Amino acid sequence: MKKLATAVIITCGLLGLMAVGGCTQMPTEKQSISDIRPQISFRAADDRTHGARVLLNGLDMGAVGDYLEGASSLRILSGSHVLRVASGGEVIHEEKFYIGDGTNRTFILK
C-alpha cells in the first residue's frame, strides 16, 4: 500500500510539472536594423519649383515635389555630394555639401 501511495504522489507531481511547464515560453530576442542613411528633402517657395529636377552627383533623382519636407525624403549615402536643382535650362539651386549618417537636411529653394 505504501508503494502504491508513493507511485500516485510521484505521478501526480509529474503531471503537475508537465502542466505548469507547458505554459511557459522561452525568452526571445528581437533584432532589427535601423536605417541610419542620411536623408534630404526640399522646401519649395512655389508650385513652379515642385516640377524642377533633382540632380545628385549628376544623376537625375526625380522631381522636387517627390521629396517635399514633411512628406517624403531622399535617402542617400553619407559623404560629399553635389546637388543641382534645375527647371528647364535654369539652375535654381547648386551646392556641394557633406552629410553624415543619421542626418536629415532640408534644402530651401527660392
C-alpha positions in Angstrom: 0.0 0.0 0.0 2.9 2.3 0.8 4.4 1.7 -2.7 1.1 2.5 -4.3 0.7 5.8 -2.4 4.2 6.8 -3.3 3.6 5.9 -7.0 0.4 8.0 -7.0 2.2 11.0 -5.4 5.1 10.8 -7.9 2.7 10.5 -10.9 0.6 13.5 -9.7 3.7 15.5 -9.2 5.0 14.7 -12.7 1.6 15.6 -14.3 1.6 18.8 -12.3 5.1 19.8 -13.5 4.1 19.0 -17.1 1.0 21.2 -16.9 3.0 24.1 -15.5 6.0 23.5 -17.7 3.8 23.5 -20.8 2.6 27.1 -20.2 6.0 28.7 -20.1 7.6 30.4 -23.0 11.3 30.6 -23.6 12.7 34.2 -23.7 13.0 35.6 -27.2 15.2 38.3 -28.6 14.0 40.6 -31.4 16.7 42.2 -33.5 16.2 44.8 -36.2 18.4 47.1 -38.1 17.7 50.8 -38.2 18.2 52.6 -41.5 20.5 55.4 -40.5 21.3 56.6 -44.0 21.2 60.4 -44.3 18.1 61.9 -45.9 17.5 65.1 -47.8 14.2 66.9 -48.6 13.2 70.3 -50.0 11.1 73.2 -49.0 9.8 74.9 -52.2 8.8 78.5 -52.4 6.2 78.0 -55.1 4.5 75.3 -57.2 6.7 76.1 -60.2 9.6 74.7 -58.2 7.8 71.4 -57.5 8.4 70.2 -61.0 12.1 71.1 -61.0 14.5 68.1 -61.4 16.8 67.0 -58.6 20.3 66.0 -59.8 22.6 64.4 -57.2 26.1 63.9 -58.3 24.9 64.2 -61.9 22.2 61.6 -61.6 18.5 62.6 -62.1 16.7 61.6 -58.9 13.3 62.8 -59.8 11.2 66.0 -59.2 11.5 68.3 -56.2 7.8 67.5 -55.5 8.7 63.9 -54.8 10.9 64.9 -51.8 9.0 67.7 -50.0 9.8 68.4 -46.4 7.4 66.6 -44.0 6.0 64.3 -46.7 9.0 62.3 -48.1 12.7 62.4 -48.3 15.5 61.0 -50.5 17.9 58.6 -48.7 21.5 58.9 -49.8 24.9 57.6 -48.8 26.9 59.5 -46.3 29.7 61.6 -47.7 30.2 64.6 -50.0 27.7 65.3 -52.7 26.9 67.8 -55.4 23.2 68.8 -55.6 21.8 70.7 -58.5 18.1 71.6 -58.9 17.2 72.6 -62.4 13.9 73.7 -64.1 14.1 73.8 -67.9 17.5 75.2 -68.6 17.7 77.3 -65.5 19.7 76.1 -62.4 17.6 77.0 -59.3 20.0 75.7 -56.7 23.5 74.3 -56.8 25.5 73.3 -53.7 28.3 70.9 -52.7 27.6 69.5 -49.2 28.7 66.8 -46.8 26.2 64.7 -44.9 26.7 62.1 -42.2 24.8 59.0 -41.0 21.5 59.7 -39.2 21.3 63.3 -40.5 18.2 64.9 -42.2 18.8 68.0 -44.2 16.2 70.3 -45.8 17.2 72.5 -48.7 15.2 75.7 -49.1 14.5 76.6 -52.8 13.6 80.2 -53.6 
